[in-house]
């Protein structure tokens, strides 16, 4: 039987605090959001200077159903006749904020090592429910796999990563049962899940759920921790030292479930980092998280 949410909190005020990541940094997270944009612009320019080629991938008809993909130069991207590896990043923002354009900060480090990088956009709440967003991210993954050969990407070396709500979405992209008839067994090679939330029921009754509109049944249906985790790919679970107990224990609890299901799972707390800036370490080669990510991509 799946374990219960690691922290539910009977007191509504304490639950609100625990599931508000900014409570650990004085309440103002906007400087970190601005930094995402700054770092992404720098990484985009650097990737171009390294010969990276940017493409827009459309996976649906709405404006939000798109992704920014950067391909490395062909000479560095192919490995012994195969296509290059691909890191797909799904942004957080409690399913309500941010975009792919704020999520390009890992692109240059990948391109420098012959790895493609892709940041997904999706429809934000309240225009979409969490289940709709999960469906969109899976649809985006299907589109990337379908175009992999044409793009020079090795579909067997696709790693999916995400931060906060993006880690939830990345985890949902690692489940079985949503793939196409042509590729029923395909899953990402590995997952890098940063400061994620894997039991959604504790969000009920918090301000976070006002835009999401989840009830208990919907929260359970979209909780990775309550899914069948057999066959879940190799995973790195990461969080910052400066985070609430709720987020840390969400990751600890999900790691326990993954290991019980037979997944190779490495857990990592990054010293001095918080819920917002820990994701910036994703591909940095001199950081513990970056080394783990690049190793999964075969690019360390």
C-alpha positions in Angstrom: 0.0 0.0 0.0 1.3 3.5 -0.8 2.5 5.4 2.2 0.4 8.4 3.5 1.6 12.0 2.8 4.7 12.6 4.9 3.4 15.8 6.4 -0.3 16.7 6.3 -0.4 19.3 9.2 -3.7 19.6 11.0 -3.2 23.3 11.7 -4.1 25.3 8.5 -1.7 28.1 9.2 1.2 25.7 9.7 0.3 23.8 6.5 0.2 27.1 4.6 3.7 28.0 5.9 5.1 24.6 5.2 3.9 24.5 1.6 5.0 28.1 0.9 8.6 27.8 0.0 9.2 31.5 0.3 8.6 31.2 4.1 12.2 30.2 4.4 13.6 33.2 2.7 11.6 36.1 4.2 8.6 35.8 1.8 9.9 37.6 -1.3 10.9 35.2 -4.0 10.7 37.7 -6.9 14.5 38.3 -7.0 15.0 34.6 -7.7 12.4 34.7 -10.5 14.3 37.6 -12.0 17.5 35.7 -11.8 16.0 32.8 -13.7 15.4 35.2 -16.6 18.8 36.7 -16.4 20.6 33.4 -16.2 18.5 32.0 -19.0 19.3 34.9 -21.3 23.0 34.5 -20.6 22.8 30.7 -21.2 20.9 31.2 -24.4 23.6 33.6 -25.8 26.4 31.3 -24.6 24.8 28.3 -26.2 24.6 30.1 -29.5 28.2 31.2 -29.2 29.1 27.5 -28.8 27.3 26.6 -32.0 24.0 25.6 -30.5 20.9 25.8 -32.7 17.6 26.9 -31.2 14.3 25.5 -32.4 10.7 25.9 -31.3 8.9 22.6 -30.9 5.1 22.7 -31.1 3.2 19.9 -29.5 -0.3 21.2 -29.7 -2.4 24.0 -31.1 -2.5 26.4 -28.1 0.0 29.2 -27.6 1.4 27.5 -24.5 1.9 24.1 -26.1 5.5 24.7 -27.2 9.1 24.1 -26.1 12.5 25.8 -26.6 15.0 23.2 -27.9 18.7 23.8 -28.3 20.7 21.3 -30.4 24.5 21.1 -30.1 26.7 21.2 -33.1 26.5 17.9 -35.0 30.2 17.2 -34.4 29.9 17.3 -30.7 26.3 15.9 -30.3 26.7 12.4 -31.9 28.3 9.6 -30.0 29.6 6.6 -32.0 26.9 7.0 -34.7 24.1 7.6 -32.2 22.2 10.8 -31.8 22.9 13.1 -28.9 21.5 12.9 -25.4 18.7 15.3 -24.4 17.9 17.0 -21.1 14.2 18.1 -20.9 13.5 20.6 -18.1 10.0 21.3 -16.8 9.6 24.5 -14.8 7.9 25.0 -11.5 5.8 27.9 -10.1 3.1 25.8 -8.5 1.6 25.1 -11.9 0.7 28.8 -12.0 3.9 30.8 -12.9 7.1 30.9 -15.0 7.7 29.7 -18.5 10.2 28.0 -20.8 11.9 31.3 -21.4 12.7 31.5 -17.7 14.1 28.0 -17.8 17.0 28.0 -20.2 19.8 28.3 -17.6 21.1 24.8 -18.2 21.3 25.1 -22.0 24.9 26.2 -22.4 26.4 23.6 -20.0 24.6 20.9 -22.0 25.6 22.2 -25.5 29.2 22.5 -24.4 29.1 18.8 -23.7 27.3 17.8 -26.9 23.9 17.4 -25.2 20.6 18.9 -26.4 18.5 20.9 -23.9 14.8 21.5 -24.0 12.6 23.6 -21.7 8.8 23.0 -21.8 6.0 25.4 -21.7 2.5 24.4 -20.6 -0.8 26.0 -19.9 -0.8 27.6 -16.5 -3.5 27.4 -13.8 -6.3 28.5 -13.5 -6.6 28.2 -17.3 -5.7 24.5 -16.9 -6.1 22.0 -14.1 -3.2 19.9 -12.8 -4.4 16.9 -14.7 -4.5 18.9 -17.9 -1.0 20.1 -17.4 0.2 16.5 -16.8 -1.4 15.5 -20.1 0.3 18.4 -21.9 3.8 17.5 -20.5 3.3 13.9 -21.6 2.2 15.1 -25.0 5.3 17.2 -25.3 7.5 14.2 -24.4 5.7 12.1 -27.0 6.4 14.9 -29.6 10.1 15.0 -28.7 10.4 11.2 -28.9 8.6 11.1 -32.2 10.9 13.7 -33.7 14.1 12.5 -32.0 15.6 10.7 -35.0 14.9 13.7 -37.3 16.5 16.1 -34.7 19.6 13.9 -34.2 18.6 12.9 -30.7 19.0 9.4 -29.2 15.5 8.6 -27.8 17.1 6.2 -25.4 19.2 9.0 -23.8 16.5 11.4 -22.8 16.6 12.6 -19.2 13.7 14.5 -17.8 14.2 17.1 -15.0 12.0 19.5 -13.1 11.9 21.8 -10.2 9.1 22.2 -7.6 5.8 21.6 -9.5 8.0 20.8 -12.5 9.5 17.9 -10.5 6.0 16.6 -10.0 5.3 16.9 -13.7 8.6 15.2 -14.6 7.7 12.3 -12.2 4.4 12.0 -13.9 6.2 11.8 -17.3 8.1 8.7 -16.0 5.0 6.6 -15.3 3.7 3.9 -17.6 0.4 3.9 -19.4 0.5 7.1 -21.4 2.9 6.2 -24.2 1.9 5.7 -27.8 1.1 2.3 -29.4 4.2 2.7 -31.4 6.4 3.0 -28.3 4.4 1.5 -25.5 7.4 0.7 -23.3 9.3 4.0 -23.7 10.3 6.0 -20.6 12.9 8.6 -20.0 16.4 7.2 -19.3 16.5 8.9 -15.9 14.8 11.7 -13.9 16.3 14.6 -11.9 13.6 15.8 -9.4 14.4 19.0 -7.6 12.4 20.2 -4.6 9.4 18.4 -5.8 5.9 17.7 -4.4 4.7 14.1 -4.8 1.6 14.0 -2.6 -0.8 16.7 -3.6 -3.5 16.3 -0.9 -1.7 18.5 1.6 -2.2 21.5 -0.7 -6.0 21.3 -0.2 -7.1 24.1 2.0 -4.1 26.2 1.2 -3.9 29.4 -0.9 -2.0 27.4 -3.5 -5.1 25.4 -4.3 -7.2 28.5 -5.1 -6.0 28.6 -8.7 -5.7 24.9 -9.0 -9.2 24.0 -7.8 -8.4 20.4 -6.8 -10.6 18.3 -4.7 -9.3 15.2 -2.7 -10.0 12.8 -5.6 -8.2 15.0 -8.1 -5.2 15.5 -5.7 -4.9 11.7 -5.2 -5.2 11.0 -9.0 -2.3 13.4 -9.8 0.0 12.3 -7.0 3.1 10.5 -8.2 3.6 8.8 -4.8 0.2 7.0 -5.3 1.1 5.7 -8.8 2.5 2.3 -9.6 6.2 3.0 -9.5 7.4 -0.3 -10.9 9.9 0.4 -13.7 10.4 4.0 -12.7 13.7 5.1 -14.2 16.9 5.8 -12.3 16.4 9.0 -10.3 18.2 11.8 -8.5 16.1 13.5 -5.8 17.5 16.8 -4.7 16.5 19.8 -2.5 18.1 22.8 -0.9 19.3 23.0 2.6 17.1 26.1 3.2 13.6 24.5 2.6 10.6 23.7 4.8 10.3 20.3 6.5 7.4 19.6 4.3 9.3 19.8 1.0 12.3 17.9 2.4 10.1 15.1 3.7 8.1 14.9 0.4 11.4 14.1 -1.3 12.6 11.7 1.5 9.2 9.9 1.3 9.1 9.6 -2.4 12.7 8.3 -2.4 11.7 5.6 0.0 8.9 4.5 -2.4 11.1 4.5 -5.4 13.7 2.4 -3.7 11.1 0.0 -2.5 9.9 -0.3 -6.1 13.4 -1.2 -7.2 14.5 2.1 -8.7 18.1 3.2 -8.3 17.6 6.5 -6.4 20.2 9.0 -5.2 19.1 11.7 -2.7 21.0 14.9 -2.3 20.6 18.0 -0.1 22.5 21.0 -1.5 24.1 23.1 1.2 23.3 26.8 1.3 20.6 26.6 -1.4 16.9 27.3 -1.1 13.8 26.1 -2.9 14.3 28.7 -5.7 18.0 28.8 -6.4 18.8 25.1 -6.1 17.6 24.5 -9.6 20.3 26.7 -11.0 22.8 24.0 -10.1 21.1 21.5 -12.5 23.9 21.3 -15.1 26.8 23.1 -13.4 29.7 20.7 -13.7 31.3 21.8 -10.4 28.2 21.3 -8.3 27.1 18.0 -6.8 23.7 18.2 -8.5 25.3 19.2 -11.9 27.7 16.3 -11.7 24.8 13.9 -11.1 22.8 15.3 -14.0 25.6 15.3 -16.5 26.5 11.7 -15.4 23.0 10.5 -16.2 23.3 12.1 -19.6 26.7 10.5 -20.2 28.3 13.9 -20.4 30.3 14.2 -17.1 
